[in-house]
């Protein structure tokens, strides 16, 4: 997975890079969860919604599963086209 850190700095500020580095194990687990759920554009989702990937993995899974339950079987398409659903977790 290739993340554009320059874009992240520009959008979120310099602090986000340090936060990501300090919590890389959490971020990696949450990215893995998204891939396991069938998301194809995890990098794009991550870059547009970094904060969501900083939840502790168990909390992240619970929140994502609750969202999936609300959205139904087309959840991948819905979320990949409108990441604002992740902002409301």
DSSP file (Angstrom, degrees, kcal/mol; ACC not computed):
  #  RESIDUE AA STRUCTURE BP1 BP2  ACC     N-H-->O    O-->H-N    N-H-->O    O-->H-N    TCO  KAPPA ALPHA  PHI   PSI    X-CA   Y-CA   Z-CA
    1    1 A X              0   0    0      0, 0.0     2,-0.6     0, 0.0     0, 0.0   0.000 360.0 360.0 360.0 131.0    0.0    0.0    0.0
    2    2 A X        -     0   0    0      2,-0.0     2,-0.4     0, 0.0     0, 0.0  -0.928 360.0-167.3-111.6 120.2    1.4    3.4   -1.0
    3    3 A X        -     0   0    0     -2,-0.6     2,-1.3    43,-0.0     3,-0.1  -0.892  21.1-133.5-108.2 134.8    0.3    6.4    1.0
    4    4 A X     >  -     0   0    0     -2,-0.4     4,-1.8     1,-0.2     3,-0.3  -0.719  24.3-178.9 -87.8  93.5    1.0    9.9   -0.2
    5    5 A X  H  > S+     0   0    0     -2,-1.3     4,-2.6     1,-0.2     5,-0.2   0.790  78.2  61.4 -66.5 -28.5    2.3   11.5    3.0
    6    6 A X  H  > S+     0   0    0      2,-0.2     4,-2.3     1,-0.2    -1,-0.2   0.921 105.6  47.1 -63.5 -42.6    2.7   14.9    1.3
    7    7 A X  H  > S+     0   0    0     -3,-0.3     4,-2.6     2,-0.2     5,-0.3   0.915 111.1  51.7 -62.9 -42.4   -1.0   15.0    0.7
    8    8 A X  H  X>S+     0   0    0     -4,-1.8     4,-3.2     1,-0.2     5,-0.7   0.919 110.3  48.5 -61.5 -43.5   -1.7   14.0    4.3
    9    9 A X  H  X5S+     0   0    0     -4,-2.6     4,-1.7     3,-0.2    -1,-0.2   0.917 112.6  48.9 -60.5 -43.3    0.6   16.8    5.6
   10   10 A X  H  <5S+     0   0    0     -4,-2.3    -2,-0.2    -5,-0.2    -1,-0.2   0.899 120.7  34.8 -64.9 -41.8   -1.1   19.3    3.3
   11   11 A X  H  <5S+     0   0    0     -4,-2.6    -2,-0.2    -5,-0.1    -3,-0.2   0.924 134.9  20.0 -79.4 -46.7   -4.6   18.2    4.4
   12   12 A X  H  <5S-     0   0    0     -4,-3.2    -3,-0.2    -5,-0.3     3,-0.2   0.588 106.4-113.5-105.8 -13.6   -4.2   17.3    8.0
   13   13 A X    ><< -     0   0    0     -4,-1.7     3,-1.1    -5,-0.7     4,-0.5  -0.194  39.4 -66.6  98.3 165.0   -1.0   19.1    9.0
   14   14 A X  T >> S+     0   0    0      1,-0.2     3,-1.0     2,-0.2     4,-1.0   0.798 122.5  68.6 -60.3 -33.2    2.5   17.9   10.1
   15   15 A X  H 3> S+     0   0    0      1,-0.3     4,-2.5     2,-0.2    -1,-0.2   0.798  87.0  66.7 -61.9 -29.9    1.2   16.4   13.3
   16   16 A X  H <> S+     0   0    0     -3,-1.1     4,-2.7     1,-0.2    -1,-0.3   0.850  96.4  55.1 -63.4 -33.4   -0.7   13.6   11.5
   17   17 A X  H <> S+     0   0    0     -3,-1.0     4,-2.5    -4,-0.5    -1,-0.2   0.930 110.1  45.3 -65.5 -44.8    2.5   12.0   10.3
   18   18 A X  H  X S+     0   0    0     -4,-1.0     4,-2.4     2,-0.2    -2,-0.2   0.915 113.1  50.7 -63.9 -42.8    3.9   11.8   13.8
   19   19 A X  H  X S+     0   0    0     -4,-2.5     4,-1.2     2,-0.2    -2,-0.2   0.916 111.3  48.4 -61.7 -43.5    0.5   10.4   15.0
   20   20 A X  H  < S+     0   0    0     -4,-2.7     3,-0.4     1,-0.2     7,-0.2   0.922 111.7  49.1 -62.7 -44.2    0.5    7.8   12.3
   21   21 A X  H >< S+     0   0    0     -4,-2.5     3,-0.9     1,-0.2    -2,-0.2   0.882 110.9  50.4 -63.5 -38.2    4.0    6.7   13.0
   22   22 A X  H 3< S+     0   0    0     -4,-2.4    -1,-0.2     1,-0.2    -2,-0.2   0.738 122.2  33.2 -70.2 -22.8    3.3    6.4   16.7
   23   23 A X  T >X S+     0   0    0     -4,-1.2     4,-2.3    -3,-0.4     3,-0.6  -0.017  75.7 128.8-123.1  28.4    0.2    4.3   16.0
   24   24 A X  H <> S+     0   0    0     -3,-0.9     4,-2.7     1,-0.3     5,-0.2   0.827  71.8  56.5 -59.6 -34.8    1.3    2.4   12.9
   25   25 A X  H 3> S+     0   0    0      2,-0.2     4,-1.8     1,-0.2    -1,-0.3   0.897 109.6  46.0 -64.9 -38.9    0.4   -1.0   14.4
   26   26 A X  H <> S+     0   0    0     -3,-0.6     4,-2.2     2,-0.2    -2,-0.2   0.933 113.6  48.9 -65.7 -47.5   -3.2    0.2   14.9
   27   27 A X  H  X S+     0   0    0     -4,-2.3     4,-2.4    -7,-0.2    -2,-0.2   0.916 110.2  50.9 -60.5 -44.9   -3.4    1.7   11.5
   28   28 A X  H  X S+     0   0    0     -4,-2.7     4,-2.3     1,-0.2    -1,-0.2   0.893 110.1  49.5 -62.2 -41.0   -2.1   -1.4    9.8
   29   29 A X  H  X S+     0   0    0     -4,-1.8     4,-2.1     2,-0.2    -1,-0.2   0.903 112.3  48.0 -64.5 -40.6   -4.6   -3.7   11.6
   30   30 A X  H  X S+     0   0    0     -4,-2.2     4,-2.0    23,-0.3    -2,-0.2   0.865 110.8  50.7 -70.4 -35.5   -7.5   -1.4   10.6
   31   31 A X  H  X S+     0   0    0     -4,-2.4     4,-2.2     2,-0.2    -1,-0.2   0.916 109.4  51.7 -64.8 -42.8   -6.3   -1.3    7.0
   32   32 A X  H  X S+     0   0    0     -4,-2.3     4,-2.5     1,-0.2    -2,-0.2   0.908 107.6  52.9 -59.8 -42.8   -6.1   -5.1    7.0
   33   33 A X  H  X S+     0   0    0     -4,-2.1     4,-1.6     1,-0.2    -1,-0.2   0.923 108.0  50.2 -58.6 -45.5   -9.7   -5.2    8.3
   34   34 A X  H  <>S+     0   0    0     -4,-2.0     5,-2.0     1,-0.2     4,-0.2   0.902 111.0  48.7 -62.0 -40.9  -10.9   -3.0    5.5
   35   35 A X  H ><5S+     0   0    0     -4,-2.2     3,-1.5     1,-0.2    -1,-0.2   0.901 108.9  53.2 -65.3 -40.4   -9.2   -5.2    2.9
   36   36 A X  H 3<5S+     0   0    0     -4,-2.5    -1,-0.2     1,-0.3    -2,-0.2   0.807 103.8  57.7 -64.0 -28.7  -10.7   -8.3    4.5
   37   37 A X  T 3<5S-     0   0    0     -4,-1.6    -1,-0.3    -5,-0.2    -2,-0.2   0.485 125.3-101.9 -81.5  -2.8  -14.2   -6.7    4.2
   38   38 A X  T < 5 +     0   0    0     -3,-1.5     2,-0.3     1,-0.3    -3,-0.2   0.550  66.2 153.5  99.4   8.3  -13.7   -6.4    0.4
   39   39 A X      < -     0   0    0     -5,-2.0     3,-0.3     1,-0.2    -1,-0.3  -0.551  22.4-171.8 -73.0 133.0  -12.7   -2.7    0.0
   40   40 A X  S    S+     0   0    0     -2,-0.3     2,-0.4     1,-0.2     3,-0.3   0.769  78.9  50.2 -94.6 -31.0  -10.6   -2.2   -3.1
   41   41 A X     >  +     0   0    0      1,-0.2     4,-2.5     2,-0.1     5,-0.2  -0.385  62.2 142.0-107.3  53.7   -9.6    1.5   -2.6
   42   42 A X  H  > S+     0   0    0     -2,-0.4     4,-3.0    -3,-0.3    -1,-0.2   0.879  71.9  55.2 -62.2 -37.8   -8.4    1.3    1.0
   43   43 A X  H  > S+     0   0    0     -3,-0.3     4,-2.7     2,-0.2    -1,-0.2   0.934 110.1  45.3 -61.0 -46.1   -5.5    3.7    0.2
   44   44 A X  H  > S+     0   0    0      2,-0.2     4,-1.6     1,-0.2    -2,-0.2   0.904 114.0  48.5 -63.9 -42.3   -8.0    6.3   -1.1
   45   45 A X  H  X S+     0   0    0     -4,-2.5     4,-1.0     2,-0.2    -2,-0.2   0.927 112.4  49.9 -63.1 -44.5  -10.3    5.8    1.8
   46   46 A X  H >< S+     0   0    0     -4,-3.0     3,-0.8     1,-0.2    -2,-0.2   0.933 110.0  49.1 -59.7 -48.6   -7.4    6.1    4.2
   47   47 A X  H 3< S+     0   0    0     -4,-2.7     3,-0.4     1,-0.2    -1,-0.2   0.811 115.2  44.7 -64.7 -29.7   -6.1    9.3    2.7
   48   48 A X  H 3< S+     0   0    0     -4,-1.6    -1,-0.2     1,-0.2    -2,-0.2   0.584 128.7  25.1 -89.1 -10.4   -9.5   10.9    2.8
   49   49 A X    XX  +     0   0    0     -4,-1.0     3,-0.8    -3,-0.8     4,-0.7  -0.291  66.7 154.7-151.7  57.4  -10.3    9.8    6.3
   50   50 A X  G >4  +     0   0    0     -3,-0.4     3,-1.3     1,-0.2     4,-0.3   0.870  69.7  63.1 -57.0 -43.6   -7.1    9.2    8.3
   51   51 A X  G >4 S+     0   0    0      1,-0.3     3,-1.7     2,-0.2    -1,-0.2   0.828  95.0  60.5 -57.3 -35.3   -8.7    9.8   11.7
   52   52 A X  G X4 S+     0   0    0     -3,-0.8     3,-1.3     1,-0.3    -1,-0.3   0.847  98.6  57.9 -60.9 -34.4  -11.0    6.8   11.4
   53   53 A X  G << S+     0   0    0     -3,-1.3    -1,-0.3    -4,-0.7   -23,-0.3   0.452  92.9  70.1 -78.8   0.6   -8.0    4.4   11.1
   54   54 A X  G <  S+     0   0    0     -3,-1.7    -1,-0.2    -4,-0.3    -2,-0.2   0.445  71.7 110.5 -96.6  -1.7   -6.7    5.6   14.4
   55   55 A X  S <  S-     0   0    0     -3,-1.3   -25,-0.1    -4,-0.2     2,-0.0  -0.408  87.3 -92.2 -65.1 148.8   -9.4    3.9   16.4
   56   56 A X     >  -     0   0    0      1,-0.1     4,-2.8    -2,-0.1     3,-0.4  -0.407  43.6-111.5 -59.5 141.7   -8.3    0.9   18.5
   57   57 A X  H  > S+     0   0    0      1,-0.2     4,-2.6     2,-0.2     5,-0.2   0.823 114.6  49.1 -51.3 -42.7   -8.8   -2.2   16.2
   58   58 A X  H  > S+     0   0    0      2,-0.2     4,-2.2     1,-0.2    -1,-0.2   0.926 114.9  45.2 -65.2 -42.4  -11.6   -3.8   18.3
   59   59 A X  H  > S+     0   0    0     -3,-0.4     4,-2.6     2,-0.2    -2,-0.2   0.899 111.7  53.4 -64.9 -41.2  -13.5   -0.5   18.4
   60   60 A X  H  X S+     0   0    0     -4,-2.8     4,-2.8     2,-0.2     5,-0.2   0.932 109.2  48.2 -58.2 -48.4  -12.8    0.0   14.7
   61   61 A X  H  X S+     0   0    0     -4,-2.6     4,-2.9    -5,-0.2     5,-0.2   0.916 112.0  49.3 -60.5 -44.3  -14.2   -3.4   13.8
   62   62 A X  H  X S+     0   0    0     -4,-2.2     4,-2.3     2,-0.2    -1,-0.2   0.930 113.3  46.1 -61.8 -45.6  -17.3   -2.8   15.9
   63   63 A X  H  X S+     0   0    0     -4,-2.6     4,-2.1     2,-0.2    -2,-0.2   0.913 114.7  47.0 -64.6 -43.7  -18.0    0.6   14.3
   64   64 A X  H  X S+     0   0    0     -4,-2.8     4,-2.8    -5,-0.2    -2,-0.2   0.922 112.1  50.3 -64.3 -44.5  -17.4   -0.7   10.8
   65   65 A X  H  X S+     0   0    0     -4,-2.9     4,-2.2    -5,-0.2    -2,-0.2   0.892 110.1  50.3 -63.1 -39.2  -19.7   -3.8   11.4
   66   66 A X  H  X S+     0   0    0     -4,-2.3     4,-1.6    -5,-0.2    -1,-0.2   0.905 111.9  48.2 -63.6 -40.9  -22.4   -1.5   12.8
   67   67 A X  H  X S+     0   0    0     -4,-2.1     4,-2.4     2,-0.2    -2,-0.2   0.915 109.9  51.6 -65.2 -43.3  -22.1    0.7    9.7
   68   68 A X  H  X S+     0   0    0     -4,-2.8     4,-2.5     1,-0.2    -2,-0.2   0.901 107.0  54.2 -59.6 -41.6  -22.2   -2.3    7.4
   69   69 A X  H  < S+     0   0    0     -4,-2.2    -1,-0.2     1,-0.2    -2,-0.2   0.889 111.5  44.9 -60.5 -39.3  -25.3   -3.5    9.1
   70   70 A X  H  < S+     0   0    0     -4,-1.6    -2,-0.2     1,-0.2    -1,-0.2   0.868 116.9  44.3 -71.8 -37.6  -27.0   -0.2    8.5
   71   71 A X  H  < S-     0   0    0     -4,-2.4     3,-0.4     1,-0.2    -2,-0.2   0.763  99.3-146.4 -83.3 -26.2  -25.9    0.1    4.8
   72   72 A X    ><  -     0   0    0     -4,-2.5     3,-1.3    -5,-0.2    -1,-0.2  -0.409  47.2 -31.7  90.0-168.6  -26.6   -3.4    3.7
   73   73 A X  T 3  S+     0   0    0      1,-0.3     3,-0.4    -2,-0.1    -1,-0.2   0.655 129.6  60.9 -66.9 -18.2  -24.9   -5.7    1.3
   74   74 A X  T 3>  +     0   0    0     -3,-0.4     4,-2.3     1,-0.2    -1,-0.3   0.089  67.3 123.2 -94.3  23.5  -23.7   -2.9   -1.1
   75   75 A X  H <>  +     0   0    0     -3,-1.3     4,-2.8     1,-0.2     5,-0.3   0.827  66.4  56.6 -56.9 -37.3  -21.7   -1.3    1.7
   76   76 A X  H  > S+     0   0    0     -3,-0.4     4,-2.7     1,-0.2     5,-0.2   0.961 111.2  42.3 -61.4 -51.6  -18.4   -1.4   -0.2
   77   77 A X  H  > S+     0   0    0      1,-0.2     4,-1.5     2,-0.2    -1,-0.2   0.908 115.6  50.4 -61.0 -43.6  -19.7    0.6   -3.1
   78   78 A X  H  X S+     0   0    0     -4,-2.3     4,-1.0     1,-0.2    -2,-0.2   0.945 115.5  40.6 -62.1 -50.1  -21.6    3.0   -0.8
   79   79 A X  H  < S+     0   0    0     -4,-2.8     3,-0.5     1,-0.2    -2,-0.2   0.898 112.2  54.5 -69.4 -41.1  -18.6    3.8    1.4
   80   80 A X  H  < S+     0   0    0     -4,-2.7     3,-0.3    -5,-0.3    -1,-0.2   0.807 114.3  42.9 -64.6 -26.5  -16.0    3.9   -1.4
   81   81 A X  H  < S+     0   0    0     -4,-1.5    -1,-0.2     1,-0.2    -2,-0.2   0.625 128.8  25.7 -91.4 -14.6  -18.2    6.5   -3.2
   82   82 A X    ><  +     0   0    0     -4,-1.0     3,-1.6    -3,-0.5    -1,-0.2  -0.634  59.3 178.5-151.3  85.9  -19.0    8.5    0.0
   83   83 A X  T >>  +     0   0    0      1,-0.3     3,-1.5    -3,-0.3     4,-1.0   0.547  67.3  91.4 -68.6  -5.6  -16.4    8.3    2.8
   84   84 A X  H 3> S+     0   0    0      1,-0.3     4,-0.9     2,-0.2    -1,-0.3   0.765  73.6  70.2 -61.4 -22.1  -18.5   10.7    4.9
   85   85 A X  H <4 S+     0   0    0     -3,-1.6     3,-0.4     1,-0.2    -1,-0.3   0.868  97.7  50.0 -60.6 -34.3  -20.1    7.5    6.3
   86   86 A X  H X4 S+     0   0    0     -3,-1.5     3,-1.5     1,-0.2    -1,-0.2   0.796 100.3  63.5 -73.6 -28.7  -16.8    6.8    8.0
   87   87 A X  H 3< S+     0   0    0     -4,-1.0    -1,-0.2     1,-0.3    -2,-0.2   0.785  99.5  55.9 -64.8 -25.8  -16.6   10.4    9.4
   88   88 A X  T 3<        0   0    0     -4,-0.9    -1,-0.3    -3,-0.4    -2,-0.2   0.306 360.0 360.0 -92.0   9.3  -19.8    9.6   11.4
   89   89 A X    <         0   0    0     -3,-1.5    -1,-0.2   -22,-0.0    -2,-0.1   0.517 360.0 360.0 -69.1 360.0  -18.4    6.6   13.2
